[in-house]
Amino acid sequence: MRPALGGFVASIIGVGQAPALPPAWGGVLLGLAAVLLSCRRGHWRTLAACVAGAGLAVSYGHALLERRLPDACERVPLSVTGTVASLPRVTLYPDGRRQQRFEFLSDPLSLAHCRGPRRLLLNAPGEPQLTAGERWQLDVLLRRPWGLVNPGSFNMQAWYAQTGIDAVGSVRSAAPALRLAEPGVAAMHQHYRQRLSEQILAALGEGSASAILRALVVADRSGLDHAMWTLFRQYGISHLLVISGLHVGMVAACGFLLGGILVRGLALAGIYRGSALVGPLSALVFATAYTTLAGFSLATTRAWLMLFCFLLASLCGRPGLSWNNLLLAAALLLALNPLAALGAGFWLSFGSVACLLWLALWRPRSGLAGRWLGTHAYMCLAMLPLSGWWFGGASQVAAAANAVLVPLMGLGVVPLALLGVMLAPFSGNLAGKAWGLAAWPLQQLLPLGQAGAQDHPEWLYATLTPTLPAVALALVALALAVMPLRSLRKLLLLTPLLLPLLLPLHGQRTAAADAVQIIALDVGQGTAVLVYDRDHAMLYDTGGGVPGGPDLADSVILPLLRSRGISRLDTLIVSHADHDHSAGLDTLRARLPLETLLVGADMAAEPGATVCRAGMAWRWPGGVRFQVLAPATGEALARNDGSCVLRLQAHGHSLLLPGDIGADRERQLVRYWRESLASDLVLAPHHGSNTSSSSAWLKQVDPSLVVYTHGRANHYGHPAAAVTERHALLGIATRSTALEGALEWTLRPGQAPQLLAHRSRFPRYWEQ
């Protein structure tokens, strides 16, 4: 059984990593082949399982691609009718705006050639307020589910694929939204989840503790802002904010204990028949109810399936905690969703249970406290390489924080919160008291945690940039750590295996001794360009972000710098104050040493910054030269035209970074700088806006390549059709970060620039 399950799981995961799929009929042929092979015995059945897994994954992949929004339907006004399929996640912005983000299960779209998408992820204004399970008619603008592709950071497109999102978009505020029907019977659990969230909010009011309880009870993350996620990540307890295997397991344990109490009561009454089934069935009922409250998300479904397999084995008289059951859970999950393995949660969840199974094989007998402490220490150690690989770092206080908070949440907060859920239909007052008791410890601990993060952030979180071999060696060390070896021998074995993880060799990741690297990052509708050599680094612009929330400096730029071993910036230039260029400034200043900060003319009041002035120049050893071309001293300019324009030269090649200047400003620079503007590589001014890239500019600069830094199907229409046509008429090649991901050039003396488009580096079929 184990080889067949392993082959089934491995083949599905393998197809998910394929750059392309075979024809649709290939899935049918693979299914027929699996049936024929299963008629034979021995290893043929293992092969049949492998073929069956591949056939299932291929068929699923084709169905996924067929539902994707066609390119021709992007940003086309459409009318959609359907059901709100998730709790709307409400975000309040500093300027008072309110936004709702929700999944929408759509009927066929209004245009025949756009009818593929079924599950949409939409943003809507704060009014009218949406309720899960209701049917609505909405006017929307859609685009394909697309992610940013950069070295060292997460591609959102993988999340879209594993959650089955067929299109993303926004509800048009100009057109009225029509509520067609109240929640039906099939969606009543979604409606009840939203009512519970509103009841908790009414009982506790706004605040962090209230937001955490709503996330723990019904998976409503509306109140969890970026600061809260960052705080929990620093302490290594982010998993406590998401209903996952830990929470489902804790609730199942409560059910098992209550089942045991019921069995004792039945025994006193002289009833013994079926008593062995009560505990496991009670645990499964409690876990199922909790998973329903969480909306059967991917994380909770994964946890429920693992629990189901373990309990089913126990009910059948087989060992519950076994490798076969773990493989069976993985096989069932992947049979339901063949792309579930794309997320970190899959590997962290199954990896955690695998570590527990491995530990159980070797753990010596000891008291309850000793077993708990040993298990806790081992699991914290096990998460180190996995967290470093998936998240680029790990908390240095995770062991202590989890030792306190996991029992607190499992024995206090979660049971009290769910007690409130059970009381809510009968007495809102009693439910509110239960939720108040559940929130009390959180209200006491959160200020202490915030103070610690503010006063000593360097004590909490360590950055890790492990290579795949370093992670593999660390996993070998984990396997050896619990084996019955002598202490000295174990120390001598484990130390060299763990050192590559804890002491990564950053120096080997920077540019080669004679090379200069230029990376135009994929930051959506914004700009960020990194230039670095063996010893120096310069960043031009910081990308955009959500006001008062996460920014792309945190999710894209810093992971890139970590992956390349860059721990400081010699120069940071923010061309001007527009949010898509400057949103990450505060994040970078807080997280990196900066030697020089240059800003555009409209940011003169920025503390510690120097305004760019035409004529500024500097150079790095090795011949890389930088020159600021604009703005000049004393010029009165609008925000975009006051952009800091930078030109750099390296190894006989030149790069021009013009910010968001317009056509009039371009002509001014042409008249002043003339042939000094000539550059091989140029970023399109203002992302290819129709107000920039004039013929005079292009003829004077005479680039061999122009790069558009823009978001896919953005609402500005960048790059404008007139601009792309102008480039084509002049014979200028163009590249796009939206279509190709981060674009990276390597410049070496006497060689043509080498270009790497990161989206094509490791293509996957679901990225199409």
Residue, then its C-alpha position, 0 to 999 in steps of 0.5 A: m500500500r505504501p509504495a502505491l500511495g507514495g507513487f500516487v502522491a509523487s506523480i501528482i506533485g510532479v505534474g504540478q511542477a511541469p512547464a506544460l501539459p500533454p493534450a487533454w486526451g492524454g489525461v484520459l489515456l493515462g486513466l485507461a492505462a492505470v485501469l489496465l495496469s491495476c489488473r496485474r499484481g505486484h509492482w504493476r499496481t504501484l505503477a498503476a497508482c503513479v499513472a492514475g495520479a498523473g492522469l488525474a493531475v493532467s485532467y485537473g490542469h486542463a480544467l483549470l486552464e479552460r476556466r481562466l479568463p481569456d486575454a481578450c476579456e481583461r479590463v472589459p466591463l462585464s456583468v456577473t451574477g452569482t453568490v458571495a462564496s466567502l466572508p468578505r474581508v474588510t480593510l479600513y484605510p488611513d484615509g477612511r476608505r473601506q474595501q471588501r475583498f471576497e470570493f464570488l462563485s459566478d454564473p456564466l459571464s455576460l459575454a459568450h467568449c468570456r464565459g470560462p471563469r467560475r470562481l472570482l476574487l473581487n475587490a468592492p467598495g465598502e458599500p453596500q455591505l456584502t454578506a456571505g451566501e447572498r446572490w448579487q449582480l455586479d458590474v466588474l472589470l476582470r483580469r487573469p490571476w497573475g503574480l509577481v515573479n522575482p528571485g527570492s520571493f513568493n509568486m502569488q500565482a501559485w496561491y491562485a492556482q491552488t485555491g482555484i481562482d479563475a479571475v481577479g478584479s474589481v467591482r465598478s463603483a459607477a454601476p449599482a450592485l443589485r442584491l438578488a437573493e438572501p443566502g440559500v440553504a446550501a450557503m447557510h453555514q457561510h451566513y452563520r459564520q458572518r453572523l458569529s463574526e459580527q456578534i464577536l465584534a459587537a461583544l468585544g468591540e474593535g481591537s487586536a484581541s477581537a480580531i484574533l478571536r474572529a480569526l480563530v472562530v470563523a477564519d475572518r481575518s478582516g481585523l488582522d492588519h499588517a502590523m499584527w501579522t508582522l508581530f506574530r511572525q517575529y515571535g514565531i507564532s503566525h500559525l496561531l492566527v490561522i485555523s490550521g492543524l494545530h487548532v483542529g487537533m486541539v478541538a478534536a482533543c476536546g471532543f475526545l475528552l468529552g467522549g471519554i466523559l460520556v463513556r464513563g457516564l454510560a458505563l455507570a449506567g451499565i452500557y458498554r456496547g460501542s463505547a470504543l467508538v464514542g471517543p474517536l467519533s466525538a473527536l471527528v464531530f467536533a473537528t468537522a464542526y470547527t472545520t465548517l466554521a472555518g469555511f472548509s479552507l484549504a488549511t482546515t480541509r488538509a487538517w481534517l483529512m489527516l485527522f479523519c485518516f488517523l481516526l478511521a484507522s483507530l476505529c478499524g483497530r489499526p495504529g492511528l499514528s502511522w506513515n500509511n495514514l499520513l500518506l493516505a491523507a496526502a493522497l486524498l487531499l491531492a485527489l481533491n486538489p492536485l495543486a494543493a502541494l504548491g503552498a508552504g502550508f502543505w509541506l509544513s503540515f505534513g512535514s510537522v506530522a512526519c517529524l512527530l512520527w519519526l520522533a515517536l519511533w525513537r523517543p525513550r519512555s519518560g514522564l508526561a512533562g518530559r515528553w511534552l518538553g522534548t516534543h516541543a523542542y524537537m518541533c521548534l528545531a524541525m521548523l527552522p530549516l522549513s521556515g528558512w526555506w519558505f519564509g527567509g527567516a525564523s524567530q529566535v524566541a519561537a520556542a519560548a513563545n510557543a511554549v507559553l501560547v500553544p497551551l494557553m490557546g489550546l486549553g483556554v482561548v480556543p475552548l472559551a471562544l467555541l463555548g461562546v459559539m455554542l452559547a450564542p443561539f441561546s444567550g448573546n449575553l452569556a456568549g459575550k462573557a465567554w468571548g470576553l474571558a477568551a480575549w482577556p489573556l490576549q489583551q494582557l499579552l499583546p501589549l507586552g509583545q508589542a513593547g518587546a518588538q518595538d524595543h528589541p526587534e533584533w532579538l526576535y527574528a533572524t534572517l536565513t537564506p538557506t540553499l536547497p543543499a543546506v536545507a537537506l543537510a539540516l533535515v538529515a541532522l533532524a533525523l539523526a538528532v533523535m537516534p540513540l547515539r552517544s552525545l559526543r558522536k551526535l554533536l560531531l555529526l550534527t554540527p557540520l550538518l547544521l552550520p550551512l543553514l545557520l551560517p550561510l555563505h552570503g559572499q558567494r551570492t553577490a555578483a562575480a568579480d568583474a560583473v555588474q548586475i541590473i535587475a528591473l523588479d516585477v513590482g506590478q504598477g510601479t518601479a524598483v531597479l537594483v544595481y549591484d556589483r561585488d561590493h556595492a548596491m544601489l536601488y532606484d525606487t521602492g515599488g508600491g504598497v497598500p497605504g498603512g499596510p504591506d508594501l513591496a519593499d517587504s515582500v519583494i525587495l528585501p527577500l531579493l537582497r537577502s537571496r543575493g547576500i546584500s545587507r546594506l545599500d550604498t545609495l537609495i534613490v526615490s525618484h518622486a513621492d508617488h506611492d508606486h515609487s516611494a511606498g517602501l521607503d520607511t520599510l527599507r530605512a527601518r530594515l537596512p543600513l543606508e549610506t546615501l538617500l537621494v529623493g525627487a524635488d517633491m520630497a525635500a522635507e524627507p528626513g536625512a535625504t538629499v534632493c537630487r540635483a543635475g550634475m551630481a555624480w559618483r563612481w564605484p571602484g571598477g568603473v561603474r559611474f552614476q550621474v544625476l541629469a535632473p532636476a536642476t537647482g531652482e526649477a519649479l516642477a510638478r511632481n512627476d516632472g520633478s523625478c530624479v533622472l539617473r544615468l549610469q555607465a558600466h563596462g561600455h553600456s549605459l542605463l537611463l532611469p527617467g522616473d515619471i517625467g512627461a513629454d514636455r520634460e523629455r524635450q527640455l532634457v533633450r535640449y540641454w543634455r543632447e547626446s549625453l542622454a544616449s543609452d543602451l537600456v532605458l526604462a519607459p518614462h511613466h511606465g509607458s504612459n501616453t504622456s511620455s516617450s515622445s519621438a524627440w526623446l526616443k530619437q535622442v536617447d536612441p535605446s536598443l531596448v526599452v523596459y516597461t515596468h507596469g502591472r498586468a491589465n492595469h487600470y491606467g492602460h500602461p503601456a499605451a498603444a500609441v507608445t508601443e507603436r512608436h517604439a515599433l516604428l523606430g525599431i526599438a525592442t521592448r520588454s515587460t516586467a508584467l509579462e516576463g517577471a523581473l528582468e536581470w542583466t549581467l554586464r561584463p567587460g567586452q561582452a554583450p549584456q546577458l538577459l534573464a527573464h525570471r518568469s521563463r526561468f522555471p515555467r509552470y503550466w498554471e502560470q500561463 
